[in-house]
Amino acid sequence: ESVIYTGGNNSLNTKIKTVSFNKADIAELDFYPKTIDEKLEYWIQIEGLSSVNQIKKIGEEFNIHSLTQEDIVNTGHKPKIEINDEYIFIIMDYTELFENQLKKNNISFYLSKNILISFWDDEKAVFKKIKSRLNTKESLVRNKGVDFLLSRLLDRIIDEYYMAVDSYNDIIDGMEDEVVSNTSGFDHKAIHSLKKEVRKLRRSAVSGKEILFTLLSDP
C-alpha cells in the first residue's frame, strides 16, 4: 500500500481550514480540531494534496483507511461512492471553464458522523456561496448539518458541469456560424474536438447525478 500523489501541483503547500457550527454558533479555524464536540458539526477543508505525509497524518487522525488515502491523492481517479456503517467516501470530477479551456481535477469528500472532510488541490470559488450561507443562522445548510452540506456541495459541482456544457455549446454555435459565412481555411477538427469534450462533460454530469442519488437514497 502506497500513498502517491498524482497531481500537478507539487509546489502547493497543504492548507487546512475548519468551520465548526451548529444552529447557534459558528467558528473558523486554520487547523483541524484535536477534540470533537458532538454538539457541533465540522467541515474540514484540505487544500493541496501533494504533501503526502500531511494527508497520511490527517488520515490517521480521522481513521481514514490507507486505501482511501491512496484514492484521495490519486487526482485522476474515476468518480465513486463508498457507503458503510462508519463513513461515506466520494470522489467527484470537478470541471470549470477558464479562458475557453476546461480545467479538470478531482474533489474527494469523507463524511463520518458530524465531520465532513473535503480534499482538493486548490480552493474552489464555486463553493464560496455555500460557505457564505453557513454564516446565516436561518439557512438550511447551517441548520441541517454536514450530511446536507455534502449534498449541496455535490449539487453545486453538477451545476458546474452543465454551465461548462452551455458555454461550450455557445462556442460551437459561433464556430458553426463562421463555417456558414466563411468555409475556406476553417479548422473543422476544432468543432469535433469541442463536441467530444461536451460528450465527456455530459457523462461526468450523469455520473455525478448517480452519486448524488445514491447518497440521498442512503437511509
Disulfide bonds with the S-S distance in Angstrom:
none
